Structure formats: C-alpha cells, structure tokens
Amino acid sequence: MNNRILRKLFLGFIQLHILYHARKEPVYGVYMIEELKRHGYKVSAGTIYPILHSMVDEGLLSVEEKVVNGKLRKYSTITSKGEKVLQEAQEKAEELVRELREE
C-alpha cells in the first residue's frame, strides 16, 4: 500500500518538475527522464510520455514538433494556465514544507 501512495505523490511531484523546467526552456521526454533521474526518480518512457500528453490535454503545456537528427521530437513549453498551476502549487508546497518542519 505504501508504494501506491508514494507513487501517487511522486507522479504529482513529477508534474511539478515538468512545469518548472518547461517554464525555463522547452523540454522533451528523454530530457525529462534524465533530469528526473538526477533528482532520484526512476521514470520510464512508458510513464513520462503519458504524463506529458495528459498535461498537454489539460492545457498546462503546449507542444511544438521539430525534426532533430532525422527524428521528430516534441518540445513542451508551459502555458499561462500551467504558469498559474505551478505558482499555486509552489505556494502550497512551501506551506506544507513549513508545517512538516514544525514537528
């Protein structure tokens, strides 16, 4: 059960990482897999691409397709809706961290 709960939490954290990085520069799946790996997440293509697609469908990211080395790559950039969601999430995360440290 703990693994299921942690997986749900981490999926939310992953979305926040994506929004954060997509705010700084356009991102793509392999880049995010590597970036998340640096933060200790083991994320496969089978996890990251559905997350990216759902975030596009929800209007949090926009996509631009480019051919790189003969392959089509989809670059995701944060939208204004994604900016608002990220800002609110940052505020809530900061509040939660303060509470967790009060123990």
DSSP file (Angstrom, degrees, kcal/mol; ACC not computed):
  #  RESIDUE AA STRUCTURE BP1 BP2  ACC     N-H-->O    O-->H-N    N-H-->O    O-->H-N    TCO  KAPPA ALPHA  PHI   PSI    X-CA   Y-CA   Z-CA
    1    1 A M     >        0   0    0      0, 0.0     4,-2.1     0, 0.0     3,-0.3   0.000 360.0 360.0 360.0 -42.1    0.0    0.0    0.0
    2    2 A N  H  >  +     0   0    0      1,-0.2     4,-2.9     2,-0.2     5,-0.2   0.886 360.0  55.2 -58.3 -38.2    2.8    2.5    0.8
    3    3 A N  H  > S+     0   0    0      1,-0.2     4,-2.5     2,-0.2    -1,-0.2   0.896 107.0  49.9 -62.3 -39.7    4.2    2.1   -2.7
    4    4 A R  H  > S+     0   0    0     -3,-0.3     4,-2.1     2,-0.2    -1,-0.2   0.917 112.6  47.0 -64.6 -42.8    0.9    3.0   -4.2
    5    5 A I  H  X S+     0   0    0     -4,-2.1     4,-2.2     2,-0.2    -2,-0.2   0.937 113.9  46.9 -64.8 -46.8    0.6    6.1   -2.0
    6    6 A L  H  X S+     0   0    0     -4,-2.9     4,-3.1     1,-0.2     5,-0.2   0.891 109.4  55.1 -62.8 -39.1    4.2    7.2   -2.7
    7    7 A R  H  X S+     0   0    0     -4,-2.5     4,-2.3    -5,-0.2    -1,-0.2   0.920 107.8  49.2 -60.8 -43.2    3.7    6.6   -6.5
    8    8 A K  H  X S+     0   0    0     -4,-2.1     4,-1.5     2,-0.2    -1,-0.2   0.926 113.8  46.1 -62.0 -44.0    0.7    8.9   -6.5
    9    9 A L  H  X S+     0   0    0     -4,-2.2     4,-2.2     1,-0.2     3,-0.2   0.934 112.6  49.7 -62.8 -46.2    2.7   11.6   -4.6
   10   10 A F  H  X S+     0   0    0     -4,-3.1     4,-2.8     1,-0.2    -1,-0.2   0.846 104.6  58.1 -65.4 -33.6    5.7   11.2   -6.9
   11   11 A L  H  X S+     0   0    0     -4,-2.3     4,-1.8    -5,-0.2    -1,-0.2   0.894 108.4  47.3 -62.6 -38.1    3.5   11.5  -10.0
   12   12 A G  H  X S+     0   0    0     -4,-1.5     4,-1.9    -3,-0.2    -2,-0.2   0.909 111.4  50.3 -66.2 -42.7    2.4   14.9   -8.7
   13   13 A F  H  X S+     0   0    0     -4,-2.2     4,-2.5     1,-0.2    -2,-0.2   0.904 108.0  54.1 -61.2 -41.0    6.0   15.8   -8.0
   14   14 A I  H  X S+     0   0    0     -4,-2.8     4,-2.5     1,-0.2    -1,-0.2   0.907 106.3  51.6 -60.6 -42.6    7.0   14.8  -11.5
   15   15 A Q  H  X S+     0   0    0     -4,-1.8     4,-2.5     1,-0.2    -1,-0.2   0.894 109.5  50.2 -62.1 -39.1    4.3   17.0  -13.0
   16   16 A L  H  X S+     0   0    0     -4,-1.9     4,-2.7     2,-0.2    -2,-0.2   0.907 109.2  51.2 -65.5 -41.4    5.7   19.9  -10.9
   17   17 A H  H  X S+     0   0    0     -4,-2.5     4,-2.7     2,-0.2     5,-0.3   0.929 110.4  50.0 -58.9 -44.7    9.2   19.2  -12.1
   18   18 A I  H  X S+     0   0    0     -4,-2.5     4,-2.9     1,-0.2     5,-0.2   0.941 111.8  46.8 -61.0 -48.1    8.0   19.2  -15.7
   19   19 A L  H  X S+     0   0    0     -4,-2.5     4,-1.2     2,-0.2    -1,-0.2   0.920 112.3  51.1 -60.2 -43.4    6.1   22.5  -15.3
   20   20 A Y  H  X S+     0   0    0     -4,-2.7     4,-1.1     1,-0.2     3,-0.4   0.947 115.6  40.3 -59.0 -50.2    9.2   24.1  -13.6
   21   21 A H  H  X S+     0   0    0     -4,-2.7     4,-2.3     1,-0.2    -1,-0.2   0.862 111.4  56.5 -70.5 -35.2   11.6   23.0  -16.4
   22   22 A A  H  < S+     0   0    0     -4,-2.9    56,-1.4    -5,-0.3    -1,-0.2   0.706 103.5  56.8 -69.4 -18.6    9.1   23.8  -19.2
   23   23 A R  H  < S+     0   0    0     -4,-1.2    -1,-0.2    -3,-0.4    -2,-0.2   0.859 110.0  43.7 -74.8 -37.3    9.0   27.3  -17.7
   24   24 A K  H  < S-     0   0    0     -4,-1.1    -2,-0.2     1,-0.3    -3,-0.1   0.873 133.8 -24.1 -76.1 -39.4   12.7   27.7  -18.1
   25   25 A E  S  < S-     0   0    0     -4,-2.3    -1,-0.3    51,-0.1    51,-0.1  -0.971  81.9 -71.9-166.3 159.1   13.0   26.2  -21.6
   26   26 A P        -     0   0    0      0, 0.0     2,-0.3     0, 0.0    51,-0.2  -0.369  53.6-161.1 -60.8 139.3   11.2   23.8  -23.9
   27   27 A V  B     -A   76   0A   0     49,-2.5    49,-3.7    -5,-0.1     2,-0.3  -0.811  10.8-162.5-121.9 160.8   11.5   20.2  -22.7
   28   28 A Y     >  -     0   0    0     -2,-0.3     4,-2.3    47,-0.2     5,-0.2  -0.907  37.5 -94.4-138.9 167.7   11.1   16.8  -24.3
   29   29 A G  H  > S+     0   0    0     45,-0.3     4,-2.4    -2,-0.3     5,-0.2   0.879 118.9  44.7 -53.8 -54.0   10.6   13.3  -22.9
   30   30 A V  H  > S+     0   0    0      1,-0.2     4,-2.3     2,-0.2    -1,-0.2   0.895 112.9  53.4 -62.1 -39.8   14.2   12.0  -22.8
   31   31 A Y  H  > S+     0   0    0      1,-0.2     4,-2.7     2,-0.2    -1,-0.2   0.932 110.8  46.5 -58.5 -45.7   15.4   15.2  -21.3
   32   32 A M  H  X S+     0   0    0     -4,-2.3     4,-2.8     2,-0.2     5,-0.2   0.867 108.5  55.0 -68.8 -35.1   12.9   15.0  -18.5
   33   33 A I  H  X S+     0   0    0     -4,-2.4     4,-1.8    -5,-0.2    10,-0.3   0.944 113.3  42.6 -59.8 -46.4   13.7   11.3  -17.9
   34   34 A E  H  X S+     0   0    0     -4,-2.3     4,-1.6     2,-0.2    -2,-0.2   0.903 114.6  50.0 -66.7 -42.2   17.4   12.3  -17.4
   35   35 A E  H  X S+     0   0    0     -4,-2.7     4,-0.7     1,-0.2    -2,-0.2   0.923 111.9  47.5 -63.1 -44.6   16.5   15.4  -15.4
   36   36 A L  H ><>S+     0   0    0     -4,-2.8     5,-2.4     1,-0.2     3,-0.8   0.856 105.6  59.6 -65.9 -34.2   14.2   13.5  -13.1
   37   37 A K  H ><5S+     0   0    0     -4,-1.8     3,-1.8     1,-0.3    -1,-0.2   0.886  98.6  58.4 -59.9 -38.8   16.9   10.8  -12.7
   38   38 A R  H 3<5S+     0   0    0     -4,-1.6    -1,-0.3     1,-0.3    -2,-0.2   0.776 106.0  50.4 -60.3 -26.1   19.2   13.5  -11.3
   39   39 A H  T <<5S-     0   0    0     -3,-0.8    -1,-0.3    -4,-0.7    -2,-0.2   0.307 128.0 -97.9 -96.6   7.9   16.6   14.0   -8.6
   40   40 A G  T < 5S+     0   0    0     -3,-1.8     2,-0.4     1,-0.3    -3,-0.2   0.540  79.6 133.6  92.6   6.7   16.4   10.4   -7.7
   41   41 A Y      < -     0   0    0     -5,-2.4     2,-0.8    -6,-0.1    -1,-0.3  -0.762  46.1-150.8 -92.0 135.6   13.3    9.4   -9.8
   42   42 A K        +     0   0    0     -2,-0.4     2,-0.5    -5,-0.0    -9,-0.1  -0.875  30.7 168.8-102.2  99.1   13.3    6.3  -11.9
   43   43 A V        -     0   0    0     -2,-0.8     2,-0.2   -10,-0.3    -6,-0.1  -0.943  18.7-154.8-118.8 130.2   10.9    7.2  -14.7
   44   44 A S    >>  -     0   0    0     -2,-0.5     4,-2.8     1,-0.1     3,-1.3  -0.501  33.1-107.7 -95.9 168.2   10.5    5.2  -17.9
   45   45 A A  H 3> S+     0   0    0      1,-0.3     4,-1.9     2,-0.2    -1,-0.1   0.852 120.4  62.7 -60.7 -34.4    9.3    6.4  -21.3
   46   46 A G  H 34 S+     0   0    0      1,-0.2    -1,-0.3     2,-0.2    -3,-0.0   0.652 112.3  36.2 -67.0 -15.1    6.1    4.5  -20.5
   47   47 A T  H <> S+     0   0    0     -3,-1.3     4,-1.5     3,-0.1    -2,-0.2   0.816 117.1  47.6 -98.9 -48.1    5.5    6.8  -17.6
   48   48 A I  H  X S+     0   0    0     -4,-2.8     4,-2.8     1,-0.2     5,-0.2   0.900 107.3  53.4 -68.8 -41.7    6.8   10.2  -18.8
   49   49 A Y  H  X S+     0   0    0     -4,-1.9     4,-2.7     1,-0.2    -1,-0.2   0.914 108.7  47.9 -66.3 -42.2    5.1   10.3  -22.2
   50   50 A P  H  > S+     0   0    0      0, 0.0     4,-2.4     0, 0.0    -1,-0.2   0.889 112.6  51.4 -61.5 -35.6    1.5    9.7  -20.9
   51   51 A I  H  X S+     0   0    0     -4,-1.5     4,-2.2     2,-0.2    -2,-0.2   0.950 111.2  46.6 -63.8 -48.1    2.2   12.4  -18.3
   52   52 A L  H  X S+     0   0    0     -4,-2.8     4,-1.9     1,-0.2    -1,-0.2   0.921 113.0  49.7 -59.5 -44.6    3.3   14.9  -20.9
   53   53 A H  H  X S+     0   0    0     -4,-2.7     4,-2.7     1,-0.2    -1,-0.2   0.912 111.1  48.6 -61.6 -42.8    0.4   14.0  -23.2
   54   54 A S  H  X S+     0   0    0     -4,-2.4     4,-2.0     1,-0.2    -1,-0.2   0.872 109.2  52.9 -66.9 -35.1   -2.1   14.5  -20.3
   55   55 A M  H  <>S+     0   0    0     -4,-2.2     5,-2.5     2,-0.2     6,-1.2   0.846 110.5  47.8 -69.3 -32.6   -0.5   17.8  -19.4
   56   56 A V  H ><5S+     0   0    0     -4,-1.9     3,-1.6     4,-0.2    -2,-0.2   0.935 111.2  50.5 -67.7 -47.1   -0.9   19.0  -23.0
   57   57 A D  H 3<5S+     0   0    0     -4,-2.7    -2,-0.2     1,-0.3    -1,-0.2   0.831 109.2  52.0 -59.6 -32.9   -4.6   17.8  -23.0
   58   58 A E  T 3<5S-     0   0    0     -4,-2.0    -1,-0.3    -5,-0.2    -2,-0.2   0.493 117.3-114.4 -83.0  -3.7   -5.2   19.7  -19.7
   59   59 A G  T < 5S+     0   0    0     -3,-1.6    23,-0.5     2,-0.2    22,-0.4   0.645  86.1 115.9  82.1  14.6   -3.8   22.9  -21.3
   60   60 A L  S   <S+     0   0    0     -5,-2.5    19,-2.2    -6,-0.2     2,-0.3   0.761  78.6  29.8 -85.3 -26.7   -0.7   23.1  -18.9
   61   61 A L  E     -B   78   0A   0     -6,-1.2     2,-0.3    17,-0.2    -2,-0.2  -0.943  66.4-150.2-130.2 150.7    1.8   22.6  -21.8
   62   62 A S  E     -B   77   0A   0     15,-2.8    15,-2.4    -2,-0.3     2,-0.4  -0.873  19.8-139.1-114.1 157.2    1.9   23.4  -25.4
   63   63 A V  E     -B   76   0A   0     -2,-0.3     2,-0.4    13,-0.2    13,-0.2  -0.936  16.2-173.6-124.2 138.7    3.8   21.4  -28.0
   64   64 A E  E     -B   75   0A   0     11,-2.4    11,-2.9    -2,-0.4     2,-0.4  -0.999  20.1-141.7-126.1 128.0    6.0   22.3  -30.9
   65   65 A E  E     +B   74   0A   0     -2,-0.4     2,-0.3     9,-0.2     9,-0.2  -0.737  24.1 172.8 -92.8 136.0    7.3   19.5  -33.1
   66   66 A K  E     -B   73   0A   0      7,-2.7     7,-3.6    -2,-0.4     2,-0.6  -0.988  32.4-123.0-138.3 147.0   10.8   19.7  -34.6
   67   67 A V  E     -B   72   0A   0     -2,-0.3     2,-0.5     5,-0.2     5,-0.2  -0.827  31.9-179.4 -91.1 123.6   12.9   17.2  -36.5
   68   68 A V  E >  S-B   71   0A   0      3,-3.5     3,-1.8    -2,-0.6    -2,-0.0  -0.986  70.2 -15.9-127.4 120.2   16.2   16.6  -34.7
   69   69 A N  T 3  S-     0   0    0     -2,-0.5    -1,-0.1     1,-0.3     3,-0.1   0.877 130.0 -52.3  53.0  40.7   18.8   14.2  -36.3
   70   70 A G  T 3  S+     0   0    0      1,-0.2     2,-0.4    -3,-0.0    -1,-0.3   0.490 119.8 105.7  78.7   3.4   16.1   12.8  -38.6
   71   71 A K  E <  S- B   0  68A   0     -3,-1.8    -3,-3.5    -5,-0.0     2,-0.5  -0.912  73.7-116.7-118.9 144.6   13.6   12.1  -35.8
   72   72 A L  E     - B   0  67A   0     -2,-0.4     2,-0.4    -5,-0.2    -5,-0.2  -0.651  33.9-172.2 -78.2 125.8   10.5   14.0  -34.8
   73   73 A R  E     - B   0  66A   0     -7,-3.6    -7,-2.7    -2,-0.5     2,-0.7  -0.972  15.6-143.7-122.1 135.8   10.9   15.5  -31.3
   74   74 A K  E     - B   0  65A   0     -2,-0.4     2,-0.5    -9,-0.2   -45,-0.3  -0.880  13.8-159.8-102.1 115.8    8.0   17.2  -29.4
   75   75 A Y  E     - B   0  64A   0    -11,-2.9   -11,-2.4    -2,-0.7     2,-0.4  -0.820   7.1-152.4 -95.8 129.6    9.1   20.1  -27.3
   76   76 A S  E     -AB  27  63A   0    -49,-3.7   -49,-2.5    -2,-0.5     2,-0.3  -0.854  12.0-175.1-107.1 137.7    6.8   21.2  -24.5
   77   77 A T  E     - B   0  62A   0    -15,-2.4   -15,-2.8    -2,-0.4   -54,-0.2  -0.960  32.6-102.6-128.0 145.5    6.5   24.7  -23.1
   78   78 A I  E     - B   0  61A   0    -56,-1.4   -17,-0.2    -2,-0.3     2,-0.2  -0.383  34.2-146.0 -67.5 144.1    4.5   25.9  -20.2
   79   79 A T     >  -     0   0    0    -19,-2.2     4,-2.4   -20,-0.1     5,-0.1  -0.482  31.7 -98.8 -98.8 175.3    1.2   27.7  -21.0
   80   80 A S  H  > S+     0   0    0      2,-0.2     4,-2.1     1,-0.2     5,-0.1   0.885 128.1  51.4 -63.7 -36.7   -0.3   30.6  -19.0
   81   81 A K  H  > S+     0   0    0    -22,-0.4     4,-2.3     2,-0.2    -1,-0.2   0.919 109.5  49.9 -64.0 -42.4   -2.6   28.0  -17.3
   82   82 A G  H  > S+     0   0    0    -23,-0.5     4,-2.8     1,-0.2    -2,-0.2   0.878 107.7  54.4 -62.3 -38.4    0.4   25.9  -16.5
   83   83 A E  H  X S+     0   0    0     -4,-2.4     4,-2.5     2,-0.2    -1,-0.2   0.922 109.3  47.3 -59.5 -45.3    2.1   29.0  -15.0
   84   84 A K  H  X S+     0   0    0     -4,-2.1     4,-2.3     2,-0.2    -2,-0.2   0.914 113.1  48.1 -64.5 -42.8   -0.9   29.6  -12.7
   85   85 A V  H  X S+     0   0    0     -4,-2.3     4,-2.6     2,-0.2    -2,-0.2   0.927 112.5  49.0 -63.6 -44.8   -1.0   26.0  -11.6
   86   86 A L  H  X S+     0   0    0     -4,-2.8     4,-2.6     2,-0.2    -2,-0.2   0.917 110.6  50.6 -62.1 -43.7    2.8   26.0  -10.9
   87   87 A Q  H  X S+     0   0    0     -4,-2.5     4,-2.0     2,-0.2    -1,-0.2   0.931 113.0  45.1 -60.3 -46.7    2.5   29.2   -8.9
   88   88 A E  H  X S+     0   0    0     -4,-2.3     4,-2.4     1,-0.2    -1,-0.2   0.905 113.2  50.8 -64.8 -40.4   -0.3   27.9   -6.8
   89   89 A A  H  X S+     0   0    0     -4,-2.6     4,-2.8     1,-0.2    -2,-0.2   0.892 108.1  52.8 -64.9 -39.2    1.5   24.5   -6.3
   90   90 A Q  H  X S+     0   0    0     -4,-2.6     4,-2.4     2,-0.2    -1,-0.2   0.917 110.1  48.2 -61.6 -43.1    4.7   26.3   -5.2
   91   91 A E  H  X S+     0   0    0     -4,-2.0     4,-2.1     1,-0.2    -2,-0.2   0.927 114.3  45.4 -62.9 -45.1    2.8   28.3   -2.6
   92   92 A K  H  X S+     0   0    0     -4,-2.4     4,-2.4     2,-0.2    -2,-0.2   0.884 112.4  51.5 -66.5 -38.7    1.0   25.1   -1.3
   93   93 A A  H  X S+     0   0    0     -4,-2.8     4,-2.7     2,-0.2    -2,-0.2   0.914 109.6  49.6 -65.5 -42.5    4.3   23.2   -1.3
   94   94 A E  H  X S+     0   0    0     -4,-2.4     4,-2.1     1,-0.2    -1,-0.2   0.915 111.5  49.2 -62.3 -42.4    6.1   25.9    0.7
   95   95 A E  H  X S+     0   0    0     -4,-2.1     4,-2.0     2,-0.2    -2,-0.2   0.917 112.2  48.4 -62.0 -43.6    3.3   26.0    3.2
   96   96 A L  H  X S+     0   0    0     -4,-2.4     4,-2.8     2,-0.2     5,-0.2   0.915 109.4  51.9 -64.8 -43.8    3.4   22.2    3.5
   97   97 A V  H  X S+     0   0    0     -4,-2.7     4,-1.7     1,-0.2    -1,-0.2   0.907 108.3  51.9 -61.1 -41.5    7.1   22.1    4.0
   98   98 A R  H  X S+     0   0    0     -4,-2.1     4,-0.5     1,-0.2    -1,-0.2   0.926 112.1  46.3 -59.6 -44.0    6.9   24.7    6.8
   99   99 A E  H >< S+     0   0    0     -4,-2.0     3,-1.2     1,-0.2     4,-0.4   0.914 109.9  52.7 -65.6 -42.6    4.3   22.6    8.5
  100  100 A L  H >< S+     0   0    0     -4,-2.8     3,-0.6     1,-0.3    -1,-0.2   0.818 108.4  51.5 -63.8 -29.8    6.2   19.4    8.1
  101  101 A R  H 3< S+     0   0    0     -4,-1.7    -1,-0.3    -5,-0.2    -2,-0.2   0.567  90.4  79.6 -83.7  -8.9    9.3   21.0    9.7
  102  102 A E  T <<        0   0    0     -3,-1.2    -1,-0.2    -4,-0.5    -2,-0.2   0.679 360.0 360.0 -72.3 -17.5    7.3   22.2   12.8
  103  103 A E    <         0   0    0     -3,-0.6    -1,-0.3    -4,-0.4    -2,-0.1   0.548 360.0 360.0 -50.3 360.0    7.5   18.9   14.4
